[in-house]
Amino acid sequence: MSANYEVRGAIAVITLDNPPVNGLGFATRKAAAEGIERAEADPAVKAVVITGAGKAFSGGADIREFGSPKAMAEPNLLSLIAVVENCSKPVVAAVHTVCMGGGLELALGCHYRVAAPGAKIALPEVKLGLLPGAGGTQRLPRALGVEPALNMIVSGEPVNSEMLAQVPGQQLFQKIVEGDLLEGAIAYANEVADKRPLPKVRELKARHANPEAFFQFARNMVGGMSRNFPAPLRCLEAVAASVNMKFDEGMKAEREGFAALMMTPESKALRHAFFAERAASKIGDVPDSTPQREIRRVGVIGAGTMGGGISMNFLNAGIPVTILETKQEALDRGVATIKKNYEAQVKKGKLKEDKYQQRMALLSTTLDYAALGDADLIIEAVFEEIGVKEAVFKQLDAVAKPGAILASNTSTLDVDKIASFTKRPQDVVGMHFFSPANVMKLLEVVRGKATAKDVLATVMAIGKKIKKTAVVSGVCDGFIGNRMIEQYSRQAGFLLDEGCSPQQVDKAVEKFGFAMGPFRMGDLAGNDIGWAIRKRRYVEKPGMKYSASADRLCELGRYGQKTGAGWYDYVPGKRDAIPSPVVEEMLAKHRAAIGIQTRQISDEEIVQRLVFALVNEAAHLLEEGIAQRASDVDMVYLTGYGFPLWRGGPMCYADTVGLFNVVQAMKRFAKNPNDDGSFWQPAPLLARLVAEGKSFND
């Protein structure tokens, strides 16, 4: 976890060596600075090459040190760059594979830079709600040009090294080295060993033909695209400083911008999400060393919307898929939909024709369960009814090979009960994809009481391979996401009873930042689905109170977009939600029937009741061990339910508001005569955290 030093002829080679991406942690920074000093002191050394071991030059800051004193311990990154830049001998950065964040800032501090083709070059700090804080906003515009540098810094997206080398007038890369990069870098270092003065990026001019007009245009563009995120505009102003100020003044402006952004709730939320995504892949009692089962072929049962979307994930990852259906017509429809989805991507230029053909070649279909006998993983995506699941899993138990993983895509049903339909409950797991399954990032991995550890490890790894954010849930009705959304939906119903319109609730929640309010979401998903769940609840949980408004809606046949009418009216061929006089009349009659005196309800109360309902139910899930950690809950809601990213998820948001304040609001809601006051009793975990002055993040 440091850096290696060797001398090859007249060239000292410093190799950053801190797996997996040579993060610039304290030990690595210290060893690199010592390497420069060692080269300075050796009269036989004429020049220095800095490169990275393994599969990266450097991915930037070491995330293991984020927020700790080590991150700024001397030599910090700025100090290391100063040591490199002030070296009396030429320093050449040999850039390959990954050069991002602080890694690129270090390379920009070198006198020369050579790169392997295909290296991913980026300053991605904006994705954490920050700006590059070690000279990136000042040196990259000087080396690459103002406009391409601004695009890279504001987007945070990586660009291939050879593309950057083609930018007119660029001085980012002096050479693209085909073949052995280190040999090429050493040869280049020998070429420039005696050249003086040593070039420094800081001494270049960041030029633009018409900077005032360009930055005004850019402010309008960036401001419009980043309304809820302050970092992109701050990045822009820092880049503008590279044009309008001397280098040292620009560096001061950059540091001030960085410090200001570090304190914003948006940056804290984005950093929380960054770490939460990494934490979600860790399972307390399943170590990283757990052996995994090999997944070479996948079976999917059901060629409907979910089955087709699930299949596409595996086809995209190059894994052969066999889809099973009971009727040929259903198979044909499913395959036609998959083709249509891929063809739309080809038409938009997002997928090349040959890739499309390769993916379709991996797809096979069958009407016979026996054809799934060689599958390593079989996922059912059939109707959400326990009797249907039982028939499927008994068939699978009969035909699947030993060691095959049998997964259910159920969104609410008992995975332990499903596992009991087989003689191999250790091989059964829940894999709850979200619709559309080929687009949505979330995968809830449901761990049954008998699910084997190697099955869990395998499914988490395959989730990563198909580019999903996999989050583990225990077994309960609705798992993490749907169990919480039920309380959110109940509160939305009570708000209608008390005088809100569907559009008022939706607008308040969408203004808060949700992608879609509860009633627009109901119309999109199908209100009949919620109706079926409530009917089951009325039998299973007779004490739980619901608003009957959604039942009255469904009795009118208003199931949502698919019937052209739900909480809103819809024009054929369009998705615009039009407020409905029919719904208004239905709600008025419903309120009169239950004798409720309506009142004015603020947007603040709407948002708090809906979001704090999520928070309180999540606290129960954590107490029960259904969710491993609060940040897992946040990942479920950020990647599966449209919770605003800049708020970090419901638990992060509750921490930001303050758990004491959350509980005070809940006490007010408990006094509402229409509501189910018992729900607003704080979950034991929430009450305990408030008593101890702690947060969910603690």
N, C-alpha and C positions, 0 to 999 in steps of 0.2 A: 504493500500500500504506500509506495513512495515513488522514487525515480532512480533509474540505473545510469551509471556513467561509464563510458569506455572511450578509448582513443583509437581512431583508425587513421594511421598515417599522421597527417597534420590536422585532422579534424576530430574534435571532441563530439561525441554523440550522447545526448541526454534523452533517455527514453522514459516518458511518464508511464508508471506501472501501478495503477490502482483500479483493478477490475471492478465492475464490468466495462465501464466507459472512461476510465482514467479521470474520474472526478478530481477536481483540484482542491482536495482536502488539505489540512494543515501539513501532514507529513509529506505529501507530494509537493506542495509549494516550497517547503523548507529544503527538501532534497534537490529540487530544480534550481533554487537560488544558490545552494552550495555548489552545484555542478557548474554554474556560470562562474562563480568565484574561483573554483578549481581550474577552469579553463583559462581564466584571466592570469592566474599565477604561473601557468605552465608555458615557458617560452617556446616549447616545441609545437604548441597548439596555435594554428593560424586562424581557425574559424570554428563555429559551433553549429551543430544541427540538433534541433529539438523535434522529437517525434513521439508517437504513442505506441505502447505495446498492444498486441491483440487486435481487436476489431474497432478501434477508435483512436483518433488523435487525442481528443478530449471532448467529453460531453458537457463540460462546464463545471459548475459548483458541485461539490459532493453532497448529495441530498441527505446523507446520514448526519451531516453537520448543520443542516438548516436550523436557524434559531438558536444555536448553541454558541458559547464564547469562542469555540475553536474556529468558527467561520470567519471571524475577524482577527484571529490571533496573528501576530507578525511572524513571518512575512504574510500579510494578506495579499489578495490578488493584485491590487494596485501596486503594492510594494514589489511583488515579483516582476510585474510588467516593467516597472522602473529599472530594476536590476538588469533585465534583458535589454531594454532600450538603451541603457547607458553603458552597456558592455563595449569595451574598446576594440573588440574583435567582431567580425560579422556573425550574426546569428540568423540561421536559416530555419524556418518552420517547414517540416516535411509533413504535409497535411494529407490524411487519408480517411476513408470510411465515414467517420462522424467528427465534425468540428463545429461545436455549437456553444452558444452562450459564452461563458468565461474562457472556453477553449479557443473560440475565434478571437476574443479580445486579447488573449495571450499571443496568438499568431500575429495579430495586427501590431503588437509591440515588438515583434522581431523585425530585423532589417530587410529580410527577404522572405518570400513564401513560395514554395513549390507544392504542387498537389497531384495526387493520383486522380485519374478520371473517375467520376461516379461518387466522389466524396460529397456527403450531405453537409451543406454549409448553412448555418442559421444563427440568428439571435432571437430565441423563442421566449424571452422574458415576459413579453406582453401577455402571453398565455397564463402567466401567474399574476397578472395585474400589476406588473412592474415594468421598468425600462432597464436596458443594459446599464450596469452600474460601474463598469471598470473601463470606461472609455469607448465602448462600442458605438454610442451615438455620435462621438466626435471623430473617431478614426475611420469607421466604415464609409461615411460620406466622402472623406478625403481620399480613400484608397479606391473606392468603386464608382463614385459619382453620387450626387445628392439624390436623384430620383430613384435609381435602383436600390440604393441603401435605405431610403425611406420606406419603400415597398417591403423590403425584407424585415425591417425593424417593426413596422406597424402590423404586419401580418403574422410575424413569427414563424413563417413557413420556410422549410429548407429548400435550397436551390442547389443543383448539381455544380460541382467545381468547374467543369468544362464549359458550362453555360456562362458562368461568371467571367471566365477567362476571355470570353468573346465580347464582353461589354466594351465599346469604344473608349479608349483613353484610360481604361482601368489600370490600377497599379496594385491590385489585391494579390494576384498571382503572377509571378515573373515567368513561370513555366508550368506546363502540364507534363508530368513524367509518365510515359508509357513504360510498362515493365516494372522492374524492381525500384520502388520508390526510394528506399534508403540509399541504394547505390547511386541513383540519379541525384539525390539531394547532396550526397557527399561530393560527387563530381561538380555540382553547381557551387558548393561551398569552396572548393578548391579554385574555381574560376574567379570568384569574387573576393578571395582571401586578402588580396593586396589593394583592393579598391578603397579609396577614401575621397571625400568624406563618406561616412556610413549614412545611407538614407534612413530617414525616420518618417513614418506616416504622419506624425504630429506636425511636421514642417510643410506638408502639402497643403494646397488650398482646396477647400470644399467649394467648388464653383457651380453656378447655374446661370444660364443666360438671362433669366428674368425671375430672380428668387422671390420677389414680393408677390407677383401674380401667381407663381407656382404654389407658394405656401398658402395663399388665400384660397385657391382652388382646392388644395389638399385638405385644408381645415374644414371646408364645406363637405367634402366627400367623407373624410374620416369621422367628423362629428355626426353625420347622418347615419353612418354604419355602426357606431359604437355608443349609442345613447346611454346605456346603463353601465358602461365601462370607462372609467377615467383614464386608464393607461394609454390607449392609442393616441389621444390628443397630447398627452404629456410627452410621449415618444416623439411626436411631430415637433413640438416646441424645442425639445432637446436637439433634434437634428437641425432645426432652424438656427440654433445657437452655434452649430459648427460652421455656418455660413456668416453669421452676423457678429461673431465674437472671436477673439483670439483663443488659442487652444486651451490655455489654463483657465480662462473665464468660462469657456464652454464646459470644461470638466467640472467646474464649481456648479454650474447650472444643472448638469447631469446628476451630480450627487444630491442636490437639493430636490430635484424631481424624484429621484429614487427614494429618498427618505420620506417625502410626502406620500408617495404611493404605498410605501410599506405600512402606513398607518390607516389606509382606507379600508372600510369593511369589505369592499369588492375584492381587493387583493387578498385580504385574509380569507375570504370565501374561496377564491380560486386556488390559493395555496392549500387550504383545507381539502378541497376536492382532489387536488393532485396527490396528496398523501393518502387520502381515503381510498382512491382507486388502487393504489399499491397495497394498502393494508387489507383490502377486501379479498385479495388472492391468498392470504395467509389463514390457515385453519389451525386453531390452538393445539389440537392433539394429532394433527396430520403433518409431520415434518416435511420439509422440502425434499428430503432424501427418500420419501415413500416411493416404492416402485410403481410404475404406471403400466396399464395394459395397452397393448398396441391397437390403434384404431386405423385399420386400412380400408374398411368398407362399412358404410352406414345404411341401415334400413329405416324408412319412414313410412308409418302407417297412416294413410289419409292424404288425399291429393287436393284437399280444399285450400282455402286461403292460408291457414297456418302451416299445413303440411308442405305446400309448395314453397312458402317463404323459408321454412326450416331447411328444406332440401337445398335451396339456393346458397345458404351459408356454407354448406359443406362442398358444394360444387365450386364455389368461389375459391375455396382453400385447396382445391385439387384432390378432393376425396370422393371416390365413386359412391353413388347413392342409388338404391333401389327403392322406388315408391310402390307401396301396395294399396290397392283399392278393391272394393267388392264388385264394382261394375266397370266395364270398359269405358262407358261414356264418361264416368267420373274421372278416370285416368286421363282420357283424352283432353277433357276440360282443364285438368290440372297442368298437364304438360304444355298446353296451348298458352296458359297464363304465364308459366315460367318463360316460355319463348318470347311472349309479348313484353315481359319485364326486361329481358336481356336486349331485345331489339330496340326498346326505347332508350336504353343506355348507349347502344351502338349509334343510334340516330343523333344523340346529344354529344357524341364524341367522348363519352366517359368509358367506353369499352371498345377494344379493337375487335374487328370481325373474326380474326383467327382465335382470339381468346374466347369469344362467344361460342365458336364451333367446338373448341377444346372442352369447354364446360358442358355443353350439351352431350358430347360424346361420353362423358362420365355418368350420364343418367340412364338408368334402365327402369322398366316398369313391370309389374306382375299382378296377377289376380290370385296367386297361390302362396300361402304362408311358407311353404317349403322352400321357396326361392330366397328366403331370408336366412337360411341355415348357415351361410358362411359370413353373415354380418357380425362385426365386432361390437357395434352399438346399434340398438334399435330404439327409435323414438316414436311413441304413438301420439297422434294428433287427431283423435276422434272426438265424437260428441261428448260433452261434459256431463256424463251421467254414469253413476257407479256401475250399473249393470252392464253398460256398453264396455266400460274399462275391464270389467271382470272377464267378459268373453274374449277380449283381445289378449289379455295377459295369460289366460289359460292356454290359448293357441300358441303364444310365444314360448311359453314354458315347454311346450311339446316339441317345438321345431328349432329353437335357438341352440347354438352350440354351447358347450360348457365354457364359462368365463365371459360369455357375451354380456354386455351391460344392457339392461332393459330400462328404458327411461319413459316417464310419463310427462306429457306437456300440460297436465292438469293445472288449472289456475286456482282451484279452491279445495279439491277433494283430498281425502286422507291417503297419503302416500304409503303409510304403514298397512292400511287395509288393502291397497292395490298390491303391495308386495306379498300379502298373505294369500293372494290368488295363485302364487307360484310356489315351487319347491326350492327356490333360490332367492329368498328375500335379501340376501347379502349383495346380490347383483342389481337390485332395483333402486332407482334414484329418481327424483323429480328434476326435469329440465324444463322450466317454465319460460318459454319464449314470449316476447311481447309483439303485438301486431302493429305494423307489418314486420314479420319476423326477419325478413332480409334487410331491414333498415334499422330497426330499434336496437340500441346497444345492450340493453339489460338482458341478462340471463339469470333467473333465480334458480339456484341449485338447491333442491330440497333434500335434506339428509334424513332418511328414515332411521328408525331405531336400530335396524339391522344392516344398514348400508355399510359395505366394507370400506376401509380407509383407502385402499388402492383404487376403488371405484370413484371415490370423491376426488382423489388426486388426479385421476385420469380425466374426469369430467371438467375439473377446473382448468387443466392444461388444454383440453380440446376447446373450451370456451375462449381461451386466449388465442388459439390458432384460428378460430373463425371470427376473431376480432370483436368478441363480446366482453362486456364488463360482467364477470360472474360474481354473484354474491350468494353466500350460503345462508339458507333459512332452515330452521327446524320445522317439524310438522305441526300445523294448526290450520284451522279453517281460513283460507285466503293467504296463508304464508305472511310475508312481511308487507308487501305492497298492497294487496287487495284487502287484507284485514284492516289496514289503516284507512284505505280509501272508503271503506264502508262507513266509518265514523265521520269522515269528511262529507260524504253524500248525505248522511242523516242530518247533519247540521245545515246543509244546503236546503233540504226539504223543510226543516223547521223555519228557516228564514222566509221561505215562500208563505208558510202558514201565517207568519207574523206581519206580512205586508210587502215583502220584496217582490219584484218581478224577476223572472229568469234572466232578463238582460241586465238588470242592475247588479245581480250577484256575479254574473259572468264578467261584466265590465270591471267591477272592483277587483276581482281576482286576476284578470288579465292585466290590469294596470299595475298590480303588485308584481307581475312578471310571469305568471303561469302562461304556458303556450295556449291553453284553452280553459275556459271556465267549466264548471261541473255540468251545466245543462247543455252547452254545445258538445261537450265530451259525450254525454249520454246519448244525444242524437246521432253522433258519429258511430258509437259502439253499438247502438241498438237498445232502446229503452226496455224491450222485452227481455233482454238478458238480466238486467237488474230486477225486473218483475219476477222472473223465475227464482232468483236468489232470495228475494224477500218472501216469496211463498214458502220456500224451504225454512227460512228463519222463523216465520210465524208458528211453524210446528215445533222446530228445534229450540227456539228461544222465545217462548210466549211472553216473557216479561220485558223484552226489549221494545222500546217505543220507536215508531217510525211516523213520519208524515205520510198521510194517505194520498197526497196530491199526485205522486208518481203513479200510483195504482189507478187513480181516476183518469190520468192521461192515457195509460195503456188500455183502459176499458173503452176509450174512444178510438182505439186502433192507431194511435199516433206513436209509432215505434221509432221515429227518427228519420234520418236522410233516406233510408231504404224504402220508406213508405211515402216520402215527400212531405211528411208532417210529423213533428214531435213537439218539443218545447217551443220550437219555431216552425214557421212555414218555409218551404223550399220550392224554388222554381226548377222544373225539370232541366237537368244538364248543368245546374249550378249548385255551389255549396254555400252560398250566402244565406246566413241565418236571419230571417225576417220576423220581427215580433208578431205574435199571432193574437188576434182578437178572440179567437176560440179559446185559447189557453187562458187569456185574461178573464173571460166569462166563467170558465171552469174553476179557476182559482177563487173568484169572488163567491161562487156557490159553495165551494168546499169550505172556505173560511166561515161563511154563514152557518153551514151545517155543524161545524165543530165549535161555534160560538166564540171565535177569537176576535178581540178588539185589535185591529191593526195599528201600527205605529211607524214613525219615521226611523229608519235604521241607517246608520252611517256606514260608509265604505270601510272605515277602520274596524268597526265591529264585525262586518262581514268577513274581512280578511282574518281577523284574530280568531273568530269562531272556527273557521275552516282550518286554518293552519295549526292552531293550538289543539284542535281535535286530533290532527295527525300526530302531534308531539306527545300528547298524553297516551295515546294508544301505543306509540312506539316505545314509550317508557315501560309500559306493561310487557311488551315483547322482549325488551332487554332483561327485565326482571325474571321473566319466564325462561330465558335462555334461547328463545326462538331466533333472535338476532344476536350475533356475536359482539358487536360493538356499535356505538351510536353512529359512527361514520359509515358503517355498512348501510344503515337506514338512509342516510343522505345519498349514497350512491344509487340506491334503488329509486329514489325520487328524482334525482338529477338525470338519470339515464333511462327511466321507464315511464315517468309520470309528468314530465314537462315542468318540474319545479325550476324556478329561475336560477341559473348557474351563478350569477353574481351575488346570490344570497346564500350559496353554499349548501342548500338542503335544509329540511325542516329543523333538524337538531342543531345545526350550525346557526341557523337564524334564531332559534330560541336562546342559544348561548349569547348571541349578539344583543338581543333584546334584554336579556338577563332573566334567569329562571325565576327569581323572586317576582319580577313583573309579570311573567307568564302565569304564575300561580294566582297572583292578585286578580288578573283578568278572569281566570277560571272561576274564582269565587263569585265574581259578579255574574257570570253566565249561569252559575248553579241556581241563582235566585229567579231565573226566568221560568214562569209557571208553565209555559208550553213545552219547554225542553225536558229532556231526561236528566234531571239534576244529579242523579247518582253518577252519571258518566263523568261529570266535572270534578268529582273527588280526585285530587291529584294521585297518580300512580305512586306506589310506595317509593320507587326509585327517585321519582321527581321530588317528592316531599323530603326525602333524605338528603338529596343534593342541595336543596334550598336551605335546609337546616344547617348543613355543613358549609354553606357559602361556596359551593363548588359548581362546576358546569358539566355538561355531558362530555365535553372534550377531556375533562380530568379523568 
